[in-house]
Amino acid sequence: MSDPICRWCGKAYDAHAILRPKGAPQPRMPCAGLRSGFMAKPAAPSNKHTDSCLQKAGDAEPIFVLRAQDQLAPLVIRHWAKLAAQAGTPDHKLREAHRCADDMLAWQEKHGAKRPD
């Protein structure tokens, strides 16, 4: 398997180590520390999530991700949708958020959920 790549900048994990002394441990905070430690193993190309907000985020823009395994995620998404509605967010975005919360609840029923770690 290839070396892991950084989810945020797309560089190979080793590319973050250009300035480290030879033999020093691999840095835990790639991309100037703005997106600390979020690494992914290379995967087969996929069309999944090609229009997501992750694709639209700027190079140094902080991002917060909720996963279905987090027992609080559906509740947090529904609360966000309530606040977003009050702020005038378009209905299609609110429906998308509620659909995501529903999908997460269904996933949790099938796979279980845990408190955030």
MDAnalysis code that builds the backbone (N, CA, C; Angstrom):
import MDAnalysis as mda
import numpy as np

u = mda.Universe.empty(351, n_residues=117, atom_resindex=np.repeat(np.arange(117), 3), trajectory=True)
u.add_TopologyAttr("name", ["N", "CA", "C"] * 117)
u.add_TopologyAttr("resid", np.arange(1, 118))
u.add_TopologyAttr("resname", ["MET", "SER", "ASP", "PRO", "ILE", "CYS", "ARG", "TRP", "CYS", "GLY", "LYS", "ALA", "TYR", "ASP", "ALA", "HIS", "ALA", "ILE", "LEU", "ARG", "PRO", "LYS", "GLY", "ALA", "PRO", "GLN", "PRO", "ARG", "MET", "PRO", "CYS", "ALA", "GLY", "LEU", "ARG", "SER", "GLY", "PHE", "MET", "ALA", "LYS", "PRO", "ALA", "ALA", "PRO", "SER", "ASN", "LYS", "HIS", "THR", "ASP", "SER", "CYS", "LEU", "GLN", "LYS", "ALA", "GLY", "ASP", "ALA", "GLU", "PRO", "ILE", "PHE", "VAL", "LEU", "ARG", "ALA", "GLN", "ASP", "GLN", "LEU", "ALA", "PRO", "LEU", "VAL", "ILE", "ARG", "HIS", "TRP", "ALA", "LYS", "LEU", "ALA", "ALA", "GLN", "ALA", "GLY", "THR", "PRO", "ASP", "HIS", "LYS", "LEU", "ARG", "GLU", "ALA", "HIS", "ARG", "CYS", "ALA", "ASP", "ASP", "MET", "LEU", "ALA", "TRP", "GLN", "GLU", "LYS", "HIS", "GLY", "ALA", "LYS", "ARG", "PRO", "ASP"])
u.atoms.positions = np.array([
    [0.840, -1.186, 0.000],
    [0.000, 0.000, 0.000],
    [0.878, 1.239, 0.000],
    [0.405, 2.299, -0.608],
    [1.121, 3.561, -0.667],
    [1.187, 4.205, 0.711],
    [2.031, 5.237, 0.798],
    [2.091, 6.006, 2.033],
    [0.761, 6.717, 2.247],
    [0.375, 6.938, 3.510],
    [-0.855, 7.694, 3.766],
    [-0.732, 9.115, 3.218],
    [-1.883, 9.702, 2.906],
    [-1.896, 11.079, 2.430],
    [-2.699, 11.943, 3.395],
    [-2.404, 13.222, 3.403],
    [-3.125, 14.177, 4.229],
    [-4.468, 14.467, 3.566],
    [-5.566, 14.360, 4.315],
    [-6.888, 14.634, 3.761],
    [-7.043, 16.085, 3.353],
    [-6.315, 16.960, 4.013],
    [-6.538, 18.389, 3.810],
    [-5.758, 18.957, 2.641],
    [-4.488, 18.598, 2.521],
    [-3.705, 19.210, 1.441],
    [-3.401, 18.228, 0.322],
    [-3.605, 16.926, 0.568],
    [-3.369, 15.927, -0.460],
    [-1.924, 15.498, -0.600],
    [-1.032, 16.043, 0.225],
    [0.373, 15.651, 0.166],
    [0.572, 14.303, 0.853],
    [1.607, 13.582, 0.428],
    [1.985, 12.365, 1.140],
    [2.393, 12.758, 2.556],
    [2.113, 11.891, 3.493],
    [2.420, 12.179, 4.892],
    [3.874, 12.590, 5.064],
    [4.785, 11.918, 4.361],
    [6.204, 12.240, 4.471],
    [6.526, 13.642, 3.967],
    [5.695, 14.191, 3.088],
    [5.953, 15.536, 2.561],
    [5.844, 16.599, 3.646],
    [5.136, 16.284, 4.719],
    [5.018, 17.224, 5.836],
    [6.298, 17.273, 6.658],
    [7.204, 16.385, 6.370],
    [8.395, 16.250, 7.194],
    [9.641, 16.849, 6.564],
    [9.486, 17.675, 5.566],
    [10.629, 18.223, 4.843],
    [11.606, 18.928, 5.775],
    [11.104, 19.671, 6.746],
    [11.968, 20.464, 7.619],
    [12.404, 19.737, 8.887],
    [11.965, 18.515, 9.085],
    [12.344, 17.819, 10.318],
    [13.731, 17.204, 10.190],
    [14.475, 17.142, 11.288],
    [15.797, 16.521, 11.250],
    [15.686, 15.033, 10.920],
    [16.687, 14.515, 10.258],
    [16.691, 13.109, 9.890],
    [16.566, 12.257, 11.154],
    [15.680, 11.291, 11.125],
    [15.467, 10.397, 12.259],
    [14.485, 10.923, 13.293],
    [14.057, 12.179, 13.167],
    [13.086, 12.733, 14.115],
    [11.722, 12.106, 13.849],
    [10.867, 12.022, 14.880],
    [9.543, 11.421, 14.668],
    [8.717, 12.233, 13.682],
    [7.797, 11.542, 13.045],
    [6.908, 12.170, 12.085],
    [6.053, 13.216, 12.802],
    [5.848, 14.409, 12.230],
    [5.036, 15.434, 12.888],
    [3.582, 14.996, 13.009],
    [2.935, 15.417, 14.080],
    [1.533, 15.086, 14.290],
    [0.608, 16.180, 13.772],
    [1.133, 17.334, 13.406],
    [0.290, 18.445, 12.988],
    [0.669, 18.918, 11.593],
    [0.212, 18.222, 10.560],
    [0.530, 18.640, 9.198],
    [-0.173, 19.939, 8.838],
    [0.145, 20.451, 7.689],
    [-0.477, 21.656, 7.138],
    [-0.369, 22.826, 8.114],
    [0.827, 23.081, 8.602],
    [1.098, 24.202, 9.493],
    [0.289, 24.123, 10.778],
    [-0.151, 22.931, 11.147],
    [-0.871, 22.743, 12.401],
    [-2.324, 23.168, 12.352],
    [-2.804, 23.648, 11.229],
    [-4.175, 24.129, 11.170],
    [-5.191, 22.989, 11.116],
    [-4.768, 21.885, 10.609],
    [-5.667, 20.733, 10.496],
    [-4.957, 19.535, 11.081],
    [-4.826, 19.538, 12.360],
    [-3.922, 18.644, 13.056],
    [-4.262, 17.172, 12.924],
    [-3.327, 16.455, 12.357],
    [-3.331, 15.009, 12.388],
    [-4.410, 14.280, 11.624],
    [-5.199, 14.924, 10.804],
    [-6.236, 14.219, 10.075],
    [-5.619, 13.586, 8.841],
    [-5.346, 12.317, 8.923],
    [-4.692, 11.617, 7.825],
    [-5.619, 10.532, 7.294],
    [-5.440, 10.196, 6.058],
    [-6.250, 9.142, 5.454],
    [-5.359, 8.233, 4.631],
    [-5.677, 6.977, 4.618],
    [-4.988, 6.039, 3.736],
    [-5.493, 6.281, 2.316],
    [-4.626, 6.172, 1.325],
    [-5.106, 6.337, -0.048],
    [-6.198, 5.311, -0.347],
    [-7.207, 5.752, -1.056],
    [-8.312, 4.855, -1.386],
    [-8.557, 4.905, -2.887],
    [-9.331, 3.958, -3.336],
    [-9.704, 3.957, -4.745],
    [-10.524, 5.204, -5.025],
    [-10.386, 5.775, -6.207],
    [-11.179, 6.957, -6.541],
    [-12.666, 6.681, -6.350],
    [-13.384, 7.683, -5.895],
    [-14.801, 7.529, -5.622],
    [-15.537, 8.806, -5.989],
    [-16.786, 8.672, -6.357],
    [-17.615, 9.838, -6.634],
    [-18.328, 10.312, -5.374],
    [-18.187, 9.576, -4.291],
    [-18.887, 9.884, -3.052],
    [-18.413, 11.225, -2.495],
    [-19.341, 12.055, -2.117],
    [-19.076, 13.348, -1.479],
    [-18.270, 14.306, -2.358],
    [-18.433, 14.239, -3.659],
    [-17.653, 15.131, -4.523],
    [-18.173, 16.562, -4.476],
    [-19.388, 16.767, -4.013],
    [-19.937, 18.120, -3.930],
    [-20.093, 18.543, -2.474],
    [-19.264, 18.020, -1.605],
    [-19.419, 18.323, -0.188],
    [-18.742, 19.636, 0.173],
    [-19.083, 20.134, 1.338],
    [-18.456, 21.363, 1.815],
    [-16.960, 21.155, 2.024],
    [-16.526, 19.926, 2.223],
    [-15.099, 19.665, 2.388],
    [-14.334, 20.016, 1.117],
    [-14.960, 19.803, -0.029],
    [-14.324, 20.142, -1.293],
    [-14.269, 21.653, -1.502],
    [-15.201, 22.371, -0.889],
    [-15.290, 23.815, -1.069],
    [-14.438, 24.594, -0.062],
    [-13.977, 23.934, 0.997],
    [-13.235, 24.620, 2.057],
    [-11.908, 25.159, 1.537],
    [-11.541, 26.321, 2.038],
    [-10.263, 26.920, 1.675],
    [-9.104, 26.133, 2.263],
    [-7.904, 26.380, 1.752],
    [-6.727, 25.631, 2.166],
    [-6.462, 25.691, 3.663],
    [-6.673, 26.826, 4.295],
    [-6.383, 26.950, 5.725],
    [-7.652, 27.119, 6.554],
    [-8.801, 26.798, 5.970],
    [-10.067, 26.970, 6.675],
    [-10.300, 25.826, 7.666],
    [-10.475, 26.142, 8.946],
    [-10.766, 25.080, 9.922],
    [-12.125, 24.423, 9.628],
    [-12.200, 23.130, 9.873],
    [-13.409, 22.350, 9.608],
    [-13.689, 21.470, 10.822],
    [-14.964, 21.297, 11.152],
    [-15.368, 20.420, 12.245],
    [-16.228, 19.321, 11.639],
    [-15.875, 18.063, 11.871],
    [-16.574, 16.935, 11.269],
    [-17.288, 16.123, 12.348],
    [-18.532, 15.772, 12.091],
    [-19.296, 14.870, 12.956],
    [-19.485, 13.556, 12.212],
    [-19.265, 12.453, 12.912],
    [-19.457, 11.128, 12.310],
    [-20.676, 10.462, 12.921],
    [-21.257, 9.531, 12.189],
    [-22.457, 8.837, 12.655],
    [-22.209, 8.057, 13.934],
    [-20.988, 7.610, 14.159],
    [-20.719, 6.839, 15.379],
    [-20.817, 7.696, 16.644],
    [-20.775, 9.013, 16.506],
    [-20.885, 9.937, 17.637],
    [-22.355, 10.028, 18.034],
    [-22.706, 9.587, 19.243],
    [-24.107, 9.553, 19.655],
    [-24.745, 10.944, 19.680],
    [-23.939, 11.992, 19.757],
    [-24.479, 13.350, 19.783],
    [-24.675, 13.960, 18.401],
    [-24.101, 13.370, 17.381],
    [-24.104, 13.977, 16.052],
    [-25.503, 14.321, 15.528],
    [-26.478, 13.390, 15.547],
    [-27.801, 13.752, 15.016],
    [-28.438, 14.928, 15.766],
    [-28.288, 14.945, 17.083],
    [-28.845, 16.036, 17.886],
    [-28.175, 17.367, 17.545],
    [-26.872, 17.345, 17.400],
    [-26.129, 18.565, 17.057],
    [-26.553, 19.070, 15.679],
    [-26.714, 18.166, 14.730],
    [-27.131, 18.571, 13.384],
    [-28.520, 19.186, 13.407],
    [-29.439, 18.583, 14.159],
    [-30.791, 19.138, 14.242],
    [-30.777, 20.524, 14.905],
    [-29.937, 20.690, 15.907],
    [-29.828, 21.997, 16.561],
    [-29.251, 23.028, 15.587],
    [-28.233, 22.624, 14.825],
    [-27.669, 23.515, 13.806],
    [-28.759, 23.921, 12.816],
    [-29.571, 22.960, 12.382],
    [-30.629, 23.244, 11.408],
    [-31.632, 24.247, 11.974],
    [-31.948, 24.124, 13.251],
    [-32.871, 25.070, 13.885],
    [-32.281, 26.481, 13.862],
    [-31.020, 26.601, 14.245],
    [-30.358, 27.909, 14.227],
    [-30.207, 28.441, 12.804],
    [-29.886, 27.546, 11.874],
    [-29.724, 27.944, 10.477],
    [-31.046, 28.447, 9.902],
    [-32.164, 27.816, 10.283],
    [-33.475, 28.266, 9.815],
    [-33.753, 29.684, 10.309],
    [-33.418, 29.951, 11.559],
    [-33.618, 31.288, 12.121],
    [-32.749, 32.328, 11.414],
    [-31.609, 31.874, 10.882],
    [-30.688, 32.775, 10.184],
    [-31.040, 32.941, 8.713],
    [-32.080, 32.235, 8.252],
    [-32.519, 32.398, 6.865],
    [-31.872, 31.451, 5.868],
    [-31.313, 30.347, 6.340],
    [-30.707, 29.357, 5.437],
    [-31.784, 28.770, 4.518],
    [-31.466, 28.556, 3.250],
    [-32.458, 28.003, 2.304],
    [-33.007, 26.647, 2.763],
    [-34.273, 26.421, 2.459],
    [-34.960, 25.196, 2.878],
    [-34.250, 23.927, 2.421],
    [-33.694, 23.926, 1.199],
    [-33.060, 22.699, 0.714],
    [-31.859, 22.326, 1.581],
    [-31.158, 23.302, 2.138],
    [-30.033, 23.010, 3.042],
    [-30.537, 22.448, 4.364],
    [-31.651, 22.964, 4.836],
    [-32.231, 22.472, 6.092],
    [-32.718, 21.036, 5.924],
    [-33.365, 20.752, 4.772],
    [-33.814, 19.370, 4.507],
    [-32.617, 18.429, 4.440],
    [-31.542, 18.889, 3.806],
    [-30.324, 18.077, 3.711],
    [-29.773, 17.759, 5.106],
    [-29.783, 18.741, 5.987],
    [-29.289, 18.529, 7.347],
    [-30.163, 17.516, 8.092],
    [-31.478, 17.666, 7.993],
    [-32.384, 16.723, 8.669],
    [-32.258, 15.319, 8.086],
    [-32.075, 15.238, 6.778],
    [-31.887, 13.927, 6.138],
    [-30.599, 13.275, 6.653],
    [-29.551, 14.068, 6.802],
    [-28.290, 13.548, 7.320],
    [-28.473, 13.054, 8.759],
    [-29.185, 13.819, 9.582],
    [-29.442, 13.395, 10.965],
    [-30.233, 12.091, 10.989],
    [-31.235, 11.968, 10.122],
    [-32.015, 10.728, 10.025],
    [-31.127, 9.557, 9.612],
    [-30.257, 9.787, 8.616],
    [-29.350, 8.732, 8.151],
    [-28.397, 8.300, 9.269],
    [-27.939, 9.267, 10.050],
    [-27.041, 8.936, 11.161],
    [-27.755, 8.109, 12.219],
    [-28.999, 8.476, 12.528],
    [-29.765, 7.690, 13.502],
    [-29.971, 6.261, 13.013],
    [-30.282, 6.104, 11.739],
    [-30.454, 4.759, 11.178],
    [-29.141, 3.981, 11.258],
    [-28.029, 4.639, 10.971],
    [-26.714, 3.991, 11.048],
    [-26.433, 3.571, 12.486],
    [-26.751, 4.445, 13.433],
    [-26.513, 4.131, 14.846],
    [-27.342, 2.941, 15.299],
    [-28.585, 2.842, 14.839],
    [-29.425, 1.701, 15.203],
    [-28.826, 0.394, 14.697],
    [-28.200, 0.452, 13.545],
    [-27.606, -0.756, 12.950],
    [-26.230, -1.075, 13.533],
    [-25.407, -0.043, 13.749],
    [-24.002, -0.257, 14.140],
    [-23.673, 0.143, 15.575],
    [-24.556, 0.866, 16.205],
    [-24.261, 1.365, 17.552],
    [-23.632, 2.741, 17.495],
    [-23.560, 3.382, 18.655],
    [-22.981, 4.713, 18.753],
    [-22.218, 4.790, 20.058],
    [-21.339, 5.771, 20.138],
    [-20.574, 5.959, 21.362],
    [-20.470, 7.439, 21.675],
    [-20.117, 7.716, 22.913],
    [-19.929, 9.121, 23.272],
    [-18.653, 9.627, 22.606],
    [-18.586, 10.916, 22.373],
    [-17.411, 11.472, 21.692],
    [-16.127, 11.189, 22.476],
    [-15.035, 10.900, 21.755],
    [-13.758, 10.675, 22.430],
    [-12.760, 11.740, 22.066],
])
